[in-house]
Structure formats: structure tokens, C-alpha cells
Amino acid sequence: MKFEVTVEISRREGILDPEGTEIERVVPALGYTNVTGVRMGRTMRLVVDAADEAAANDQVDEMCRRLLANPVIEDYRISLSALETA
């Protein structure tokens, strides 16, 4: 079974986020004075072929811990949806 996976990776709370800080500093100059708490991150999308949703989630979780995210300074969130087969 194939699953479309989205992984959202962001800095942990309390870890400096220089990109987010810079964006938050600059947006008021563009007229957006109501923006605070800017945090930068990255999103990855992939397709995983696995026996079931739990197996796909476990595989992606291991990939995040070993390669995709730095568990010391980053958190990640995994979203899965089954791809329909014709």
C-alpha cells in the first residue's frame, strides 16, 4: 500500500531561529505590524510503500530520527494519507 507522507520539521522551542527572527524583524517595514512568533522550518513530501499506515509511520519516524531531522534542535511532525489505487 502506498502512502503520501508530509514531514514538517521546525526548530524546538527555546532554540534560536535566526531566519524566523530576521523575518519577524523585517515584516513591519512591509506594513505587517501584527506579525509575531515567526518560526522557519522545512517541509518534505514523499511516497512510502508499506504494509499498512503504522509501518509507514514507523519507517518515516526512523528516517527522521536518523537523517531528516536533527533531534537535538528540531521537532518533526508526520502526516500520512493512503494513495488510492486504480
N, C-alpha and C positions, 0 to 999 in steps of 0.2 A: 504494500500500500504506500502511496506517495503522499507526502505532507509538505505543504508550503510553510516555511518557517521564517519568522521575523525575529531577529535578536536586536534588542536595544541596549546599548552599552553607554553608561554615563559614569562620571566621577562620583565617588562616595561623598556623602555629606561630610563637611569638615575638611575635605581635601581641596587645595587651591585649584581653581579653574580659570586660568589666565584668559582663555578665549572668551568664556562667558563674562568675565569681569570687564574685558575690553568692549564687548558688545553692549553691555549694560551702561558703560561709561559714554558710549557714542550715540546711542539711540535718542537721548533727549535733544541732541543737536539736529536730529531729523524731525523733531516735533512730537516724538512719542515720549511724553513726560510721565506716563503712567506705567512704565515697564520696570519691573524689579525681578530679582531672583533668576537671572538668566544663567542657564547651565548648558554647556555644549556636550554633545555626545556623538555617537555614530550608530547607524542602523545597517544591519546586514540582512539580506534575504537569500534564502537558499531552498532547495528542494531535497528532501531526505526520503529515501525508500526504506521503510522499516516494517516490521511485522504488525505493529499497532502504534497508537499515539504515545503510550508510555515508553516504548522502546525508542521512538523518535526523539522524545523529550530527553530521555536519559543520554542518548548519543550526543545531542546538541549541548546539553549541560556539560558533559565531559569535554567537548570541543571548546566550550567557553572557558572552563577551568584550566585547560592545558594550553590553549593557543589564542583564542579570540579576545579574551579579556585579561586584564591584569588584576587578579583577585585581591591584591594588596590595596589598590587605589580605586578600583572600579566595581560597580554593581552591574548586573545584566538582568534582562527580563526576556523570557522566551514566549513567543506566541505561535501556536500551531493551528493549521486548518487542513483537513483532508482534501486532496485534489480529487475531483470527480473523474472516474474512468469511463470511457465511452464503450 
